[in-house]
Amino acid sequence: MNAFSSLDPVVTDLAQTLLRAPKPARWQSVRLLTRITPDGSTASQAFELLEPSGQPVQGWYPADAAIDHLYTQARQHWALAQQAGQAKWYGMAITVQQDGRFNVDFEYRDDYREGDISRSA
């Protein structure tokens, strides 16, 4: 398997991990935003769980083991994308709906400034 074809399973694993994470009975979507500085030295993750009304659930996070796994997989995707010759992404947002459908959006930038890594989405 080449580096490019190995990206889809990583994204699918990220989405499935978010879907399996314990959540309240009623929810609409869960989102993971991962940011990695262009040199790879610093990374951050932010989670957002939305109620069916679209309002965020305050204080929700996956279990620590899931957070660690999501961090590792996001870093793996970042590295594999570069090995495949793709542009270096700065932000990757994965949004998973309750029915399991998901989408991924990327942010590309080279002008990282101190503090950008932890700003709100």
N, C-alpha and C positions, 0 to 999 in steps of 0.2 A: 504494500500500500504506500503510495507516495504521500508527501506532506499535504498536498492540496486535498486529496480524497479523504484524508484523516480529519479534516475540519468538521464535517457534518456530524460524525458520531460524538464529537466533543460538545457541540452545540446541543444535540439531542440529549446527551447526558445532563447537561446543565438544566435544560427545561424539565426533564423528568425528576431531577433532584428537587427543583422548586415545587413541582406538582405534588411530590410525595411528602414534603415538609408539613408537619401538623399545623392546621389552621382552624379558625372558627368554622362552625357548620355552614355558615352563609358567607360567601365571599365571591368577588367578581373576577379579580385578576391579582397576580403577584408579579412584581418586577424586581429584577436584579440589575443594578448599574455598577459595572466594574470600570475603574479608570486606572491606567498604568502610564506613568511618565514616559516620554519618548526614549529615555535611556534605560528604562526598565527597573530603576532603582527604588521606586516608590509606587505603591498601589493602594487603592481603597475600594470598598464595596459599600453599597447602600441598598436597602431593601424597602419595598413599598407594597403593602397589601391593601387592596381596595375592597370595601363593602359593596354589596349589590347597588347601593345608592351612589357609588362612585367616591364616597368619602374614604380617606385613608384611615386604617386601623393604627392607632398610636401605639408605639412600643413593640410592634411585632417583629420578631427575628426568627429565622430557622434555628434549630438546635446547633450547638457548637460544632458537632461532627459534620453536619451538612454545610455549615459556613466554611469550614476548613476544606471540604471537598470542592465546593464551588470556587473557592479561591485558587486551589491547585488547578482545576480544570480551566478556569479563565486564563491563568498564566500559561497553561499548555497551549490553549488556542492562540494566544498572542504570539508565542514562539513559533508554532506550526505555520501560522499565516505568513510570517516573515520567511520561514524556510521555503514556503511555496511561492515566494516572490511577490506577495501582496504587500500593499502599503501597510505601514505600521499603524495600527489603530490606537487611539488614545482612550476612547470610551466604547464600551459594548453594553447595550441595554437589551435584556431578554425579558419579554413580557409573556406570561403564561396565563391563558384563560382557564376557567374552571373545567371546561370540557376537554382540556389538554392541547388545544391549538396554541401555537406560540409564534412570535415573530422576534426578529433580532435586528437592531439598528446599531450602526457604528458611527463613531465620531472620529475624524482624522484631524490632527493638528500638530504642528511643530513648535508652536509658540507658547509652550508651557511656562507659567509663572508660579512662583511660590504661593501656595494657598489654593490654586485651581483644583487640586486633586480632591479636596474635601468640600467643594461648593455644592449646593443643591442642584438637582437636575432641573 
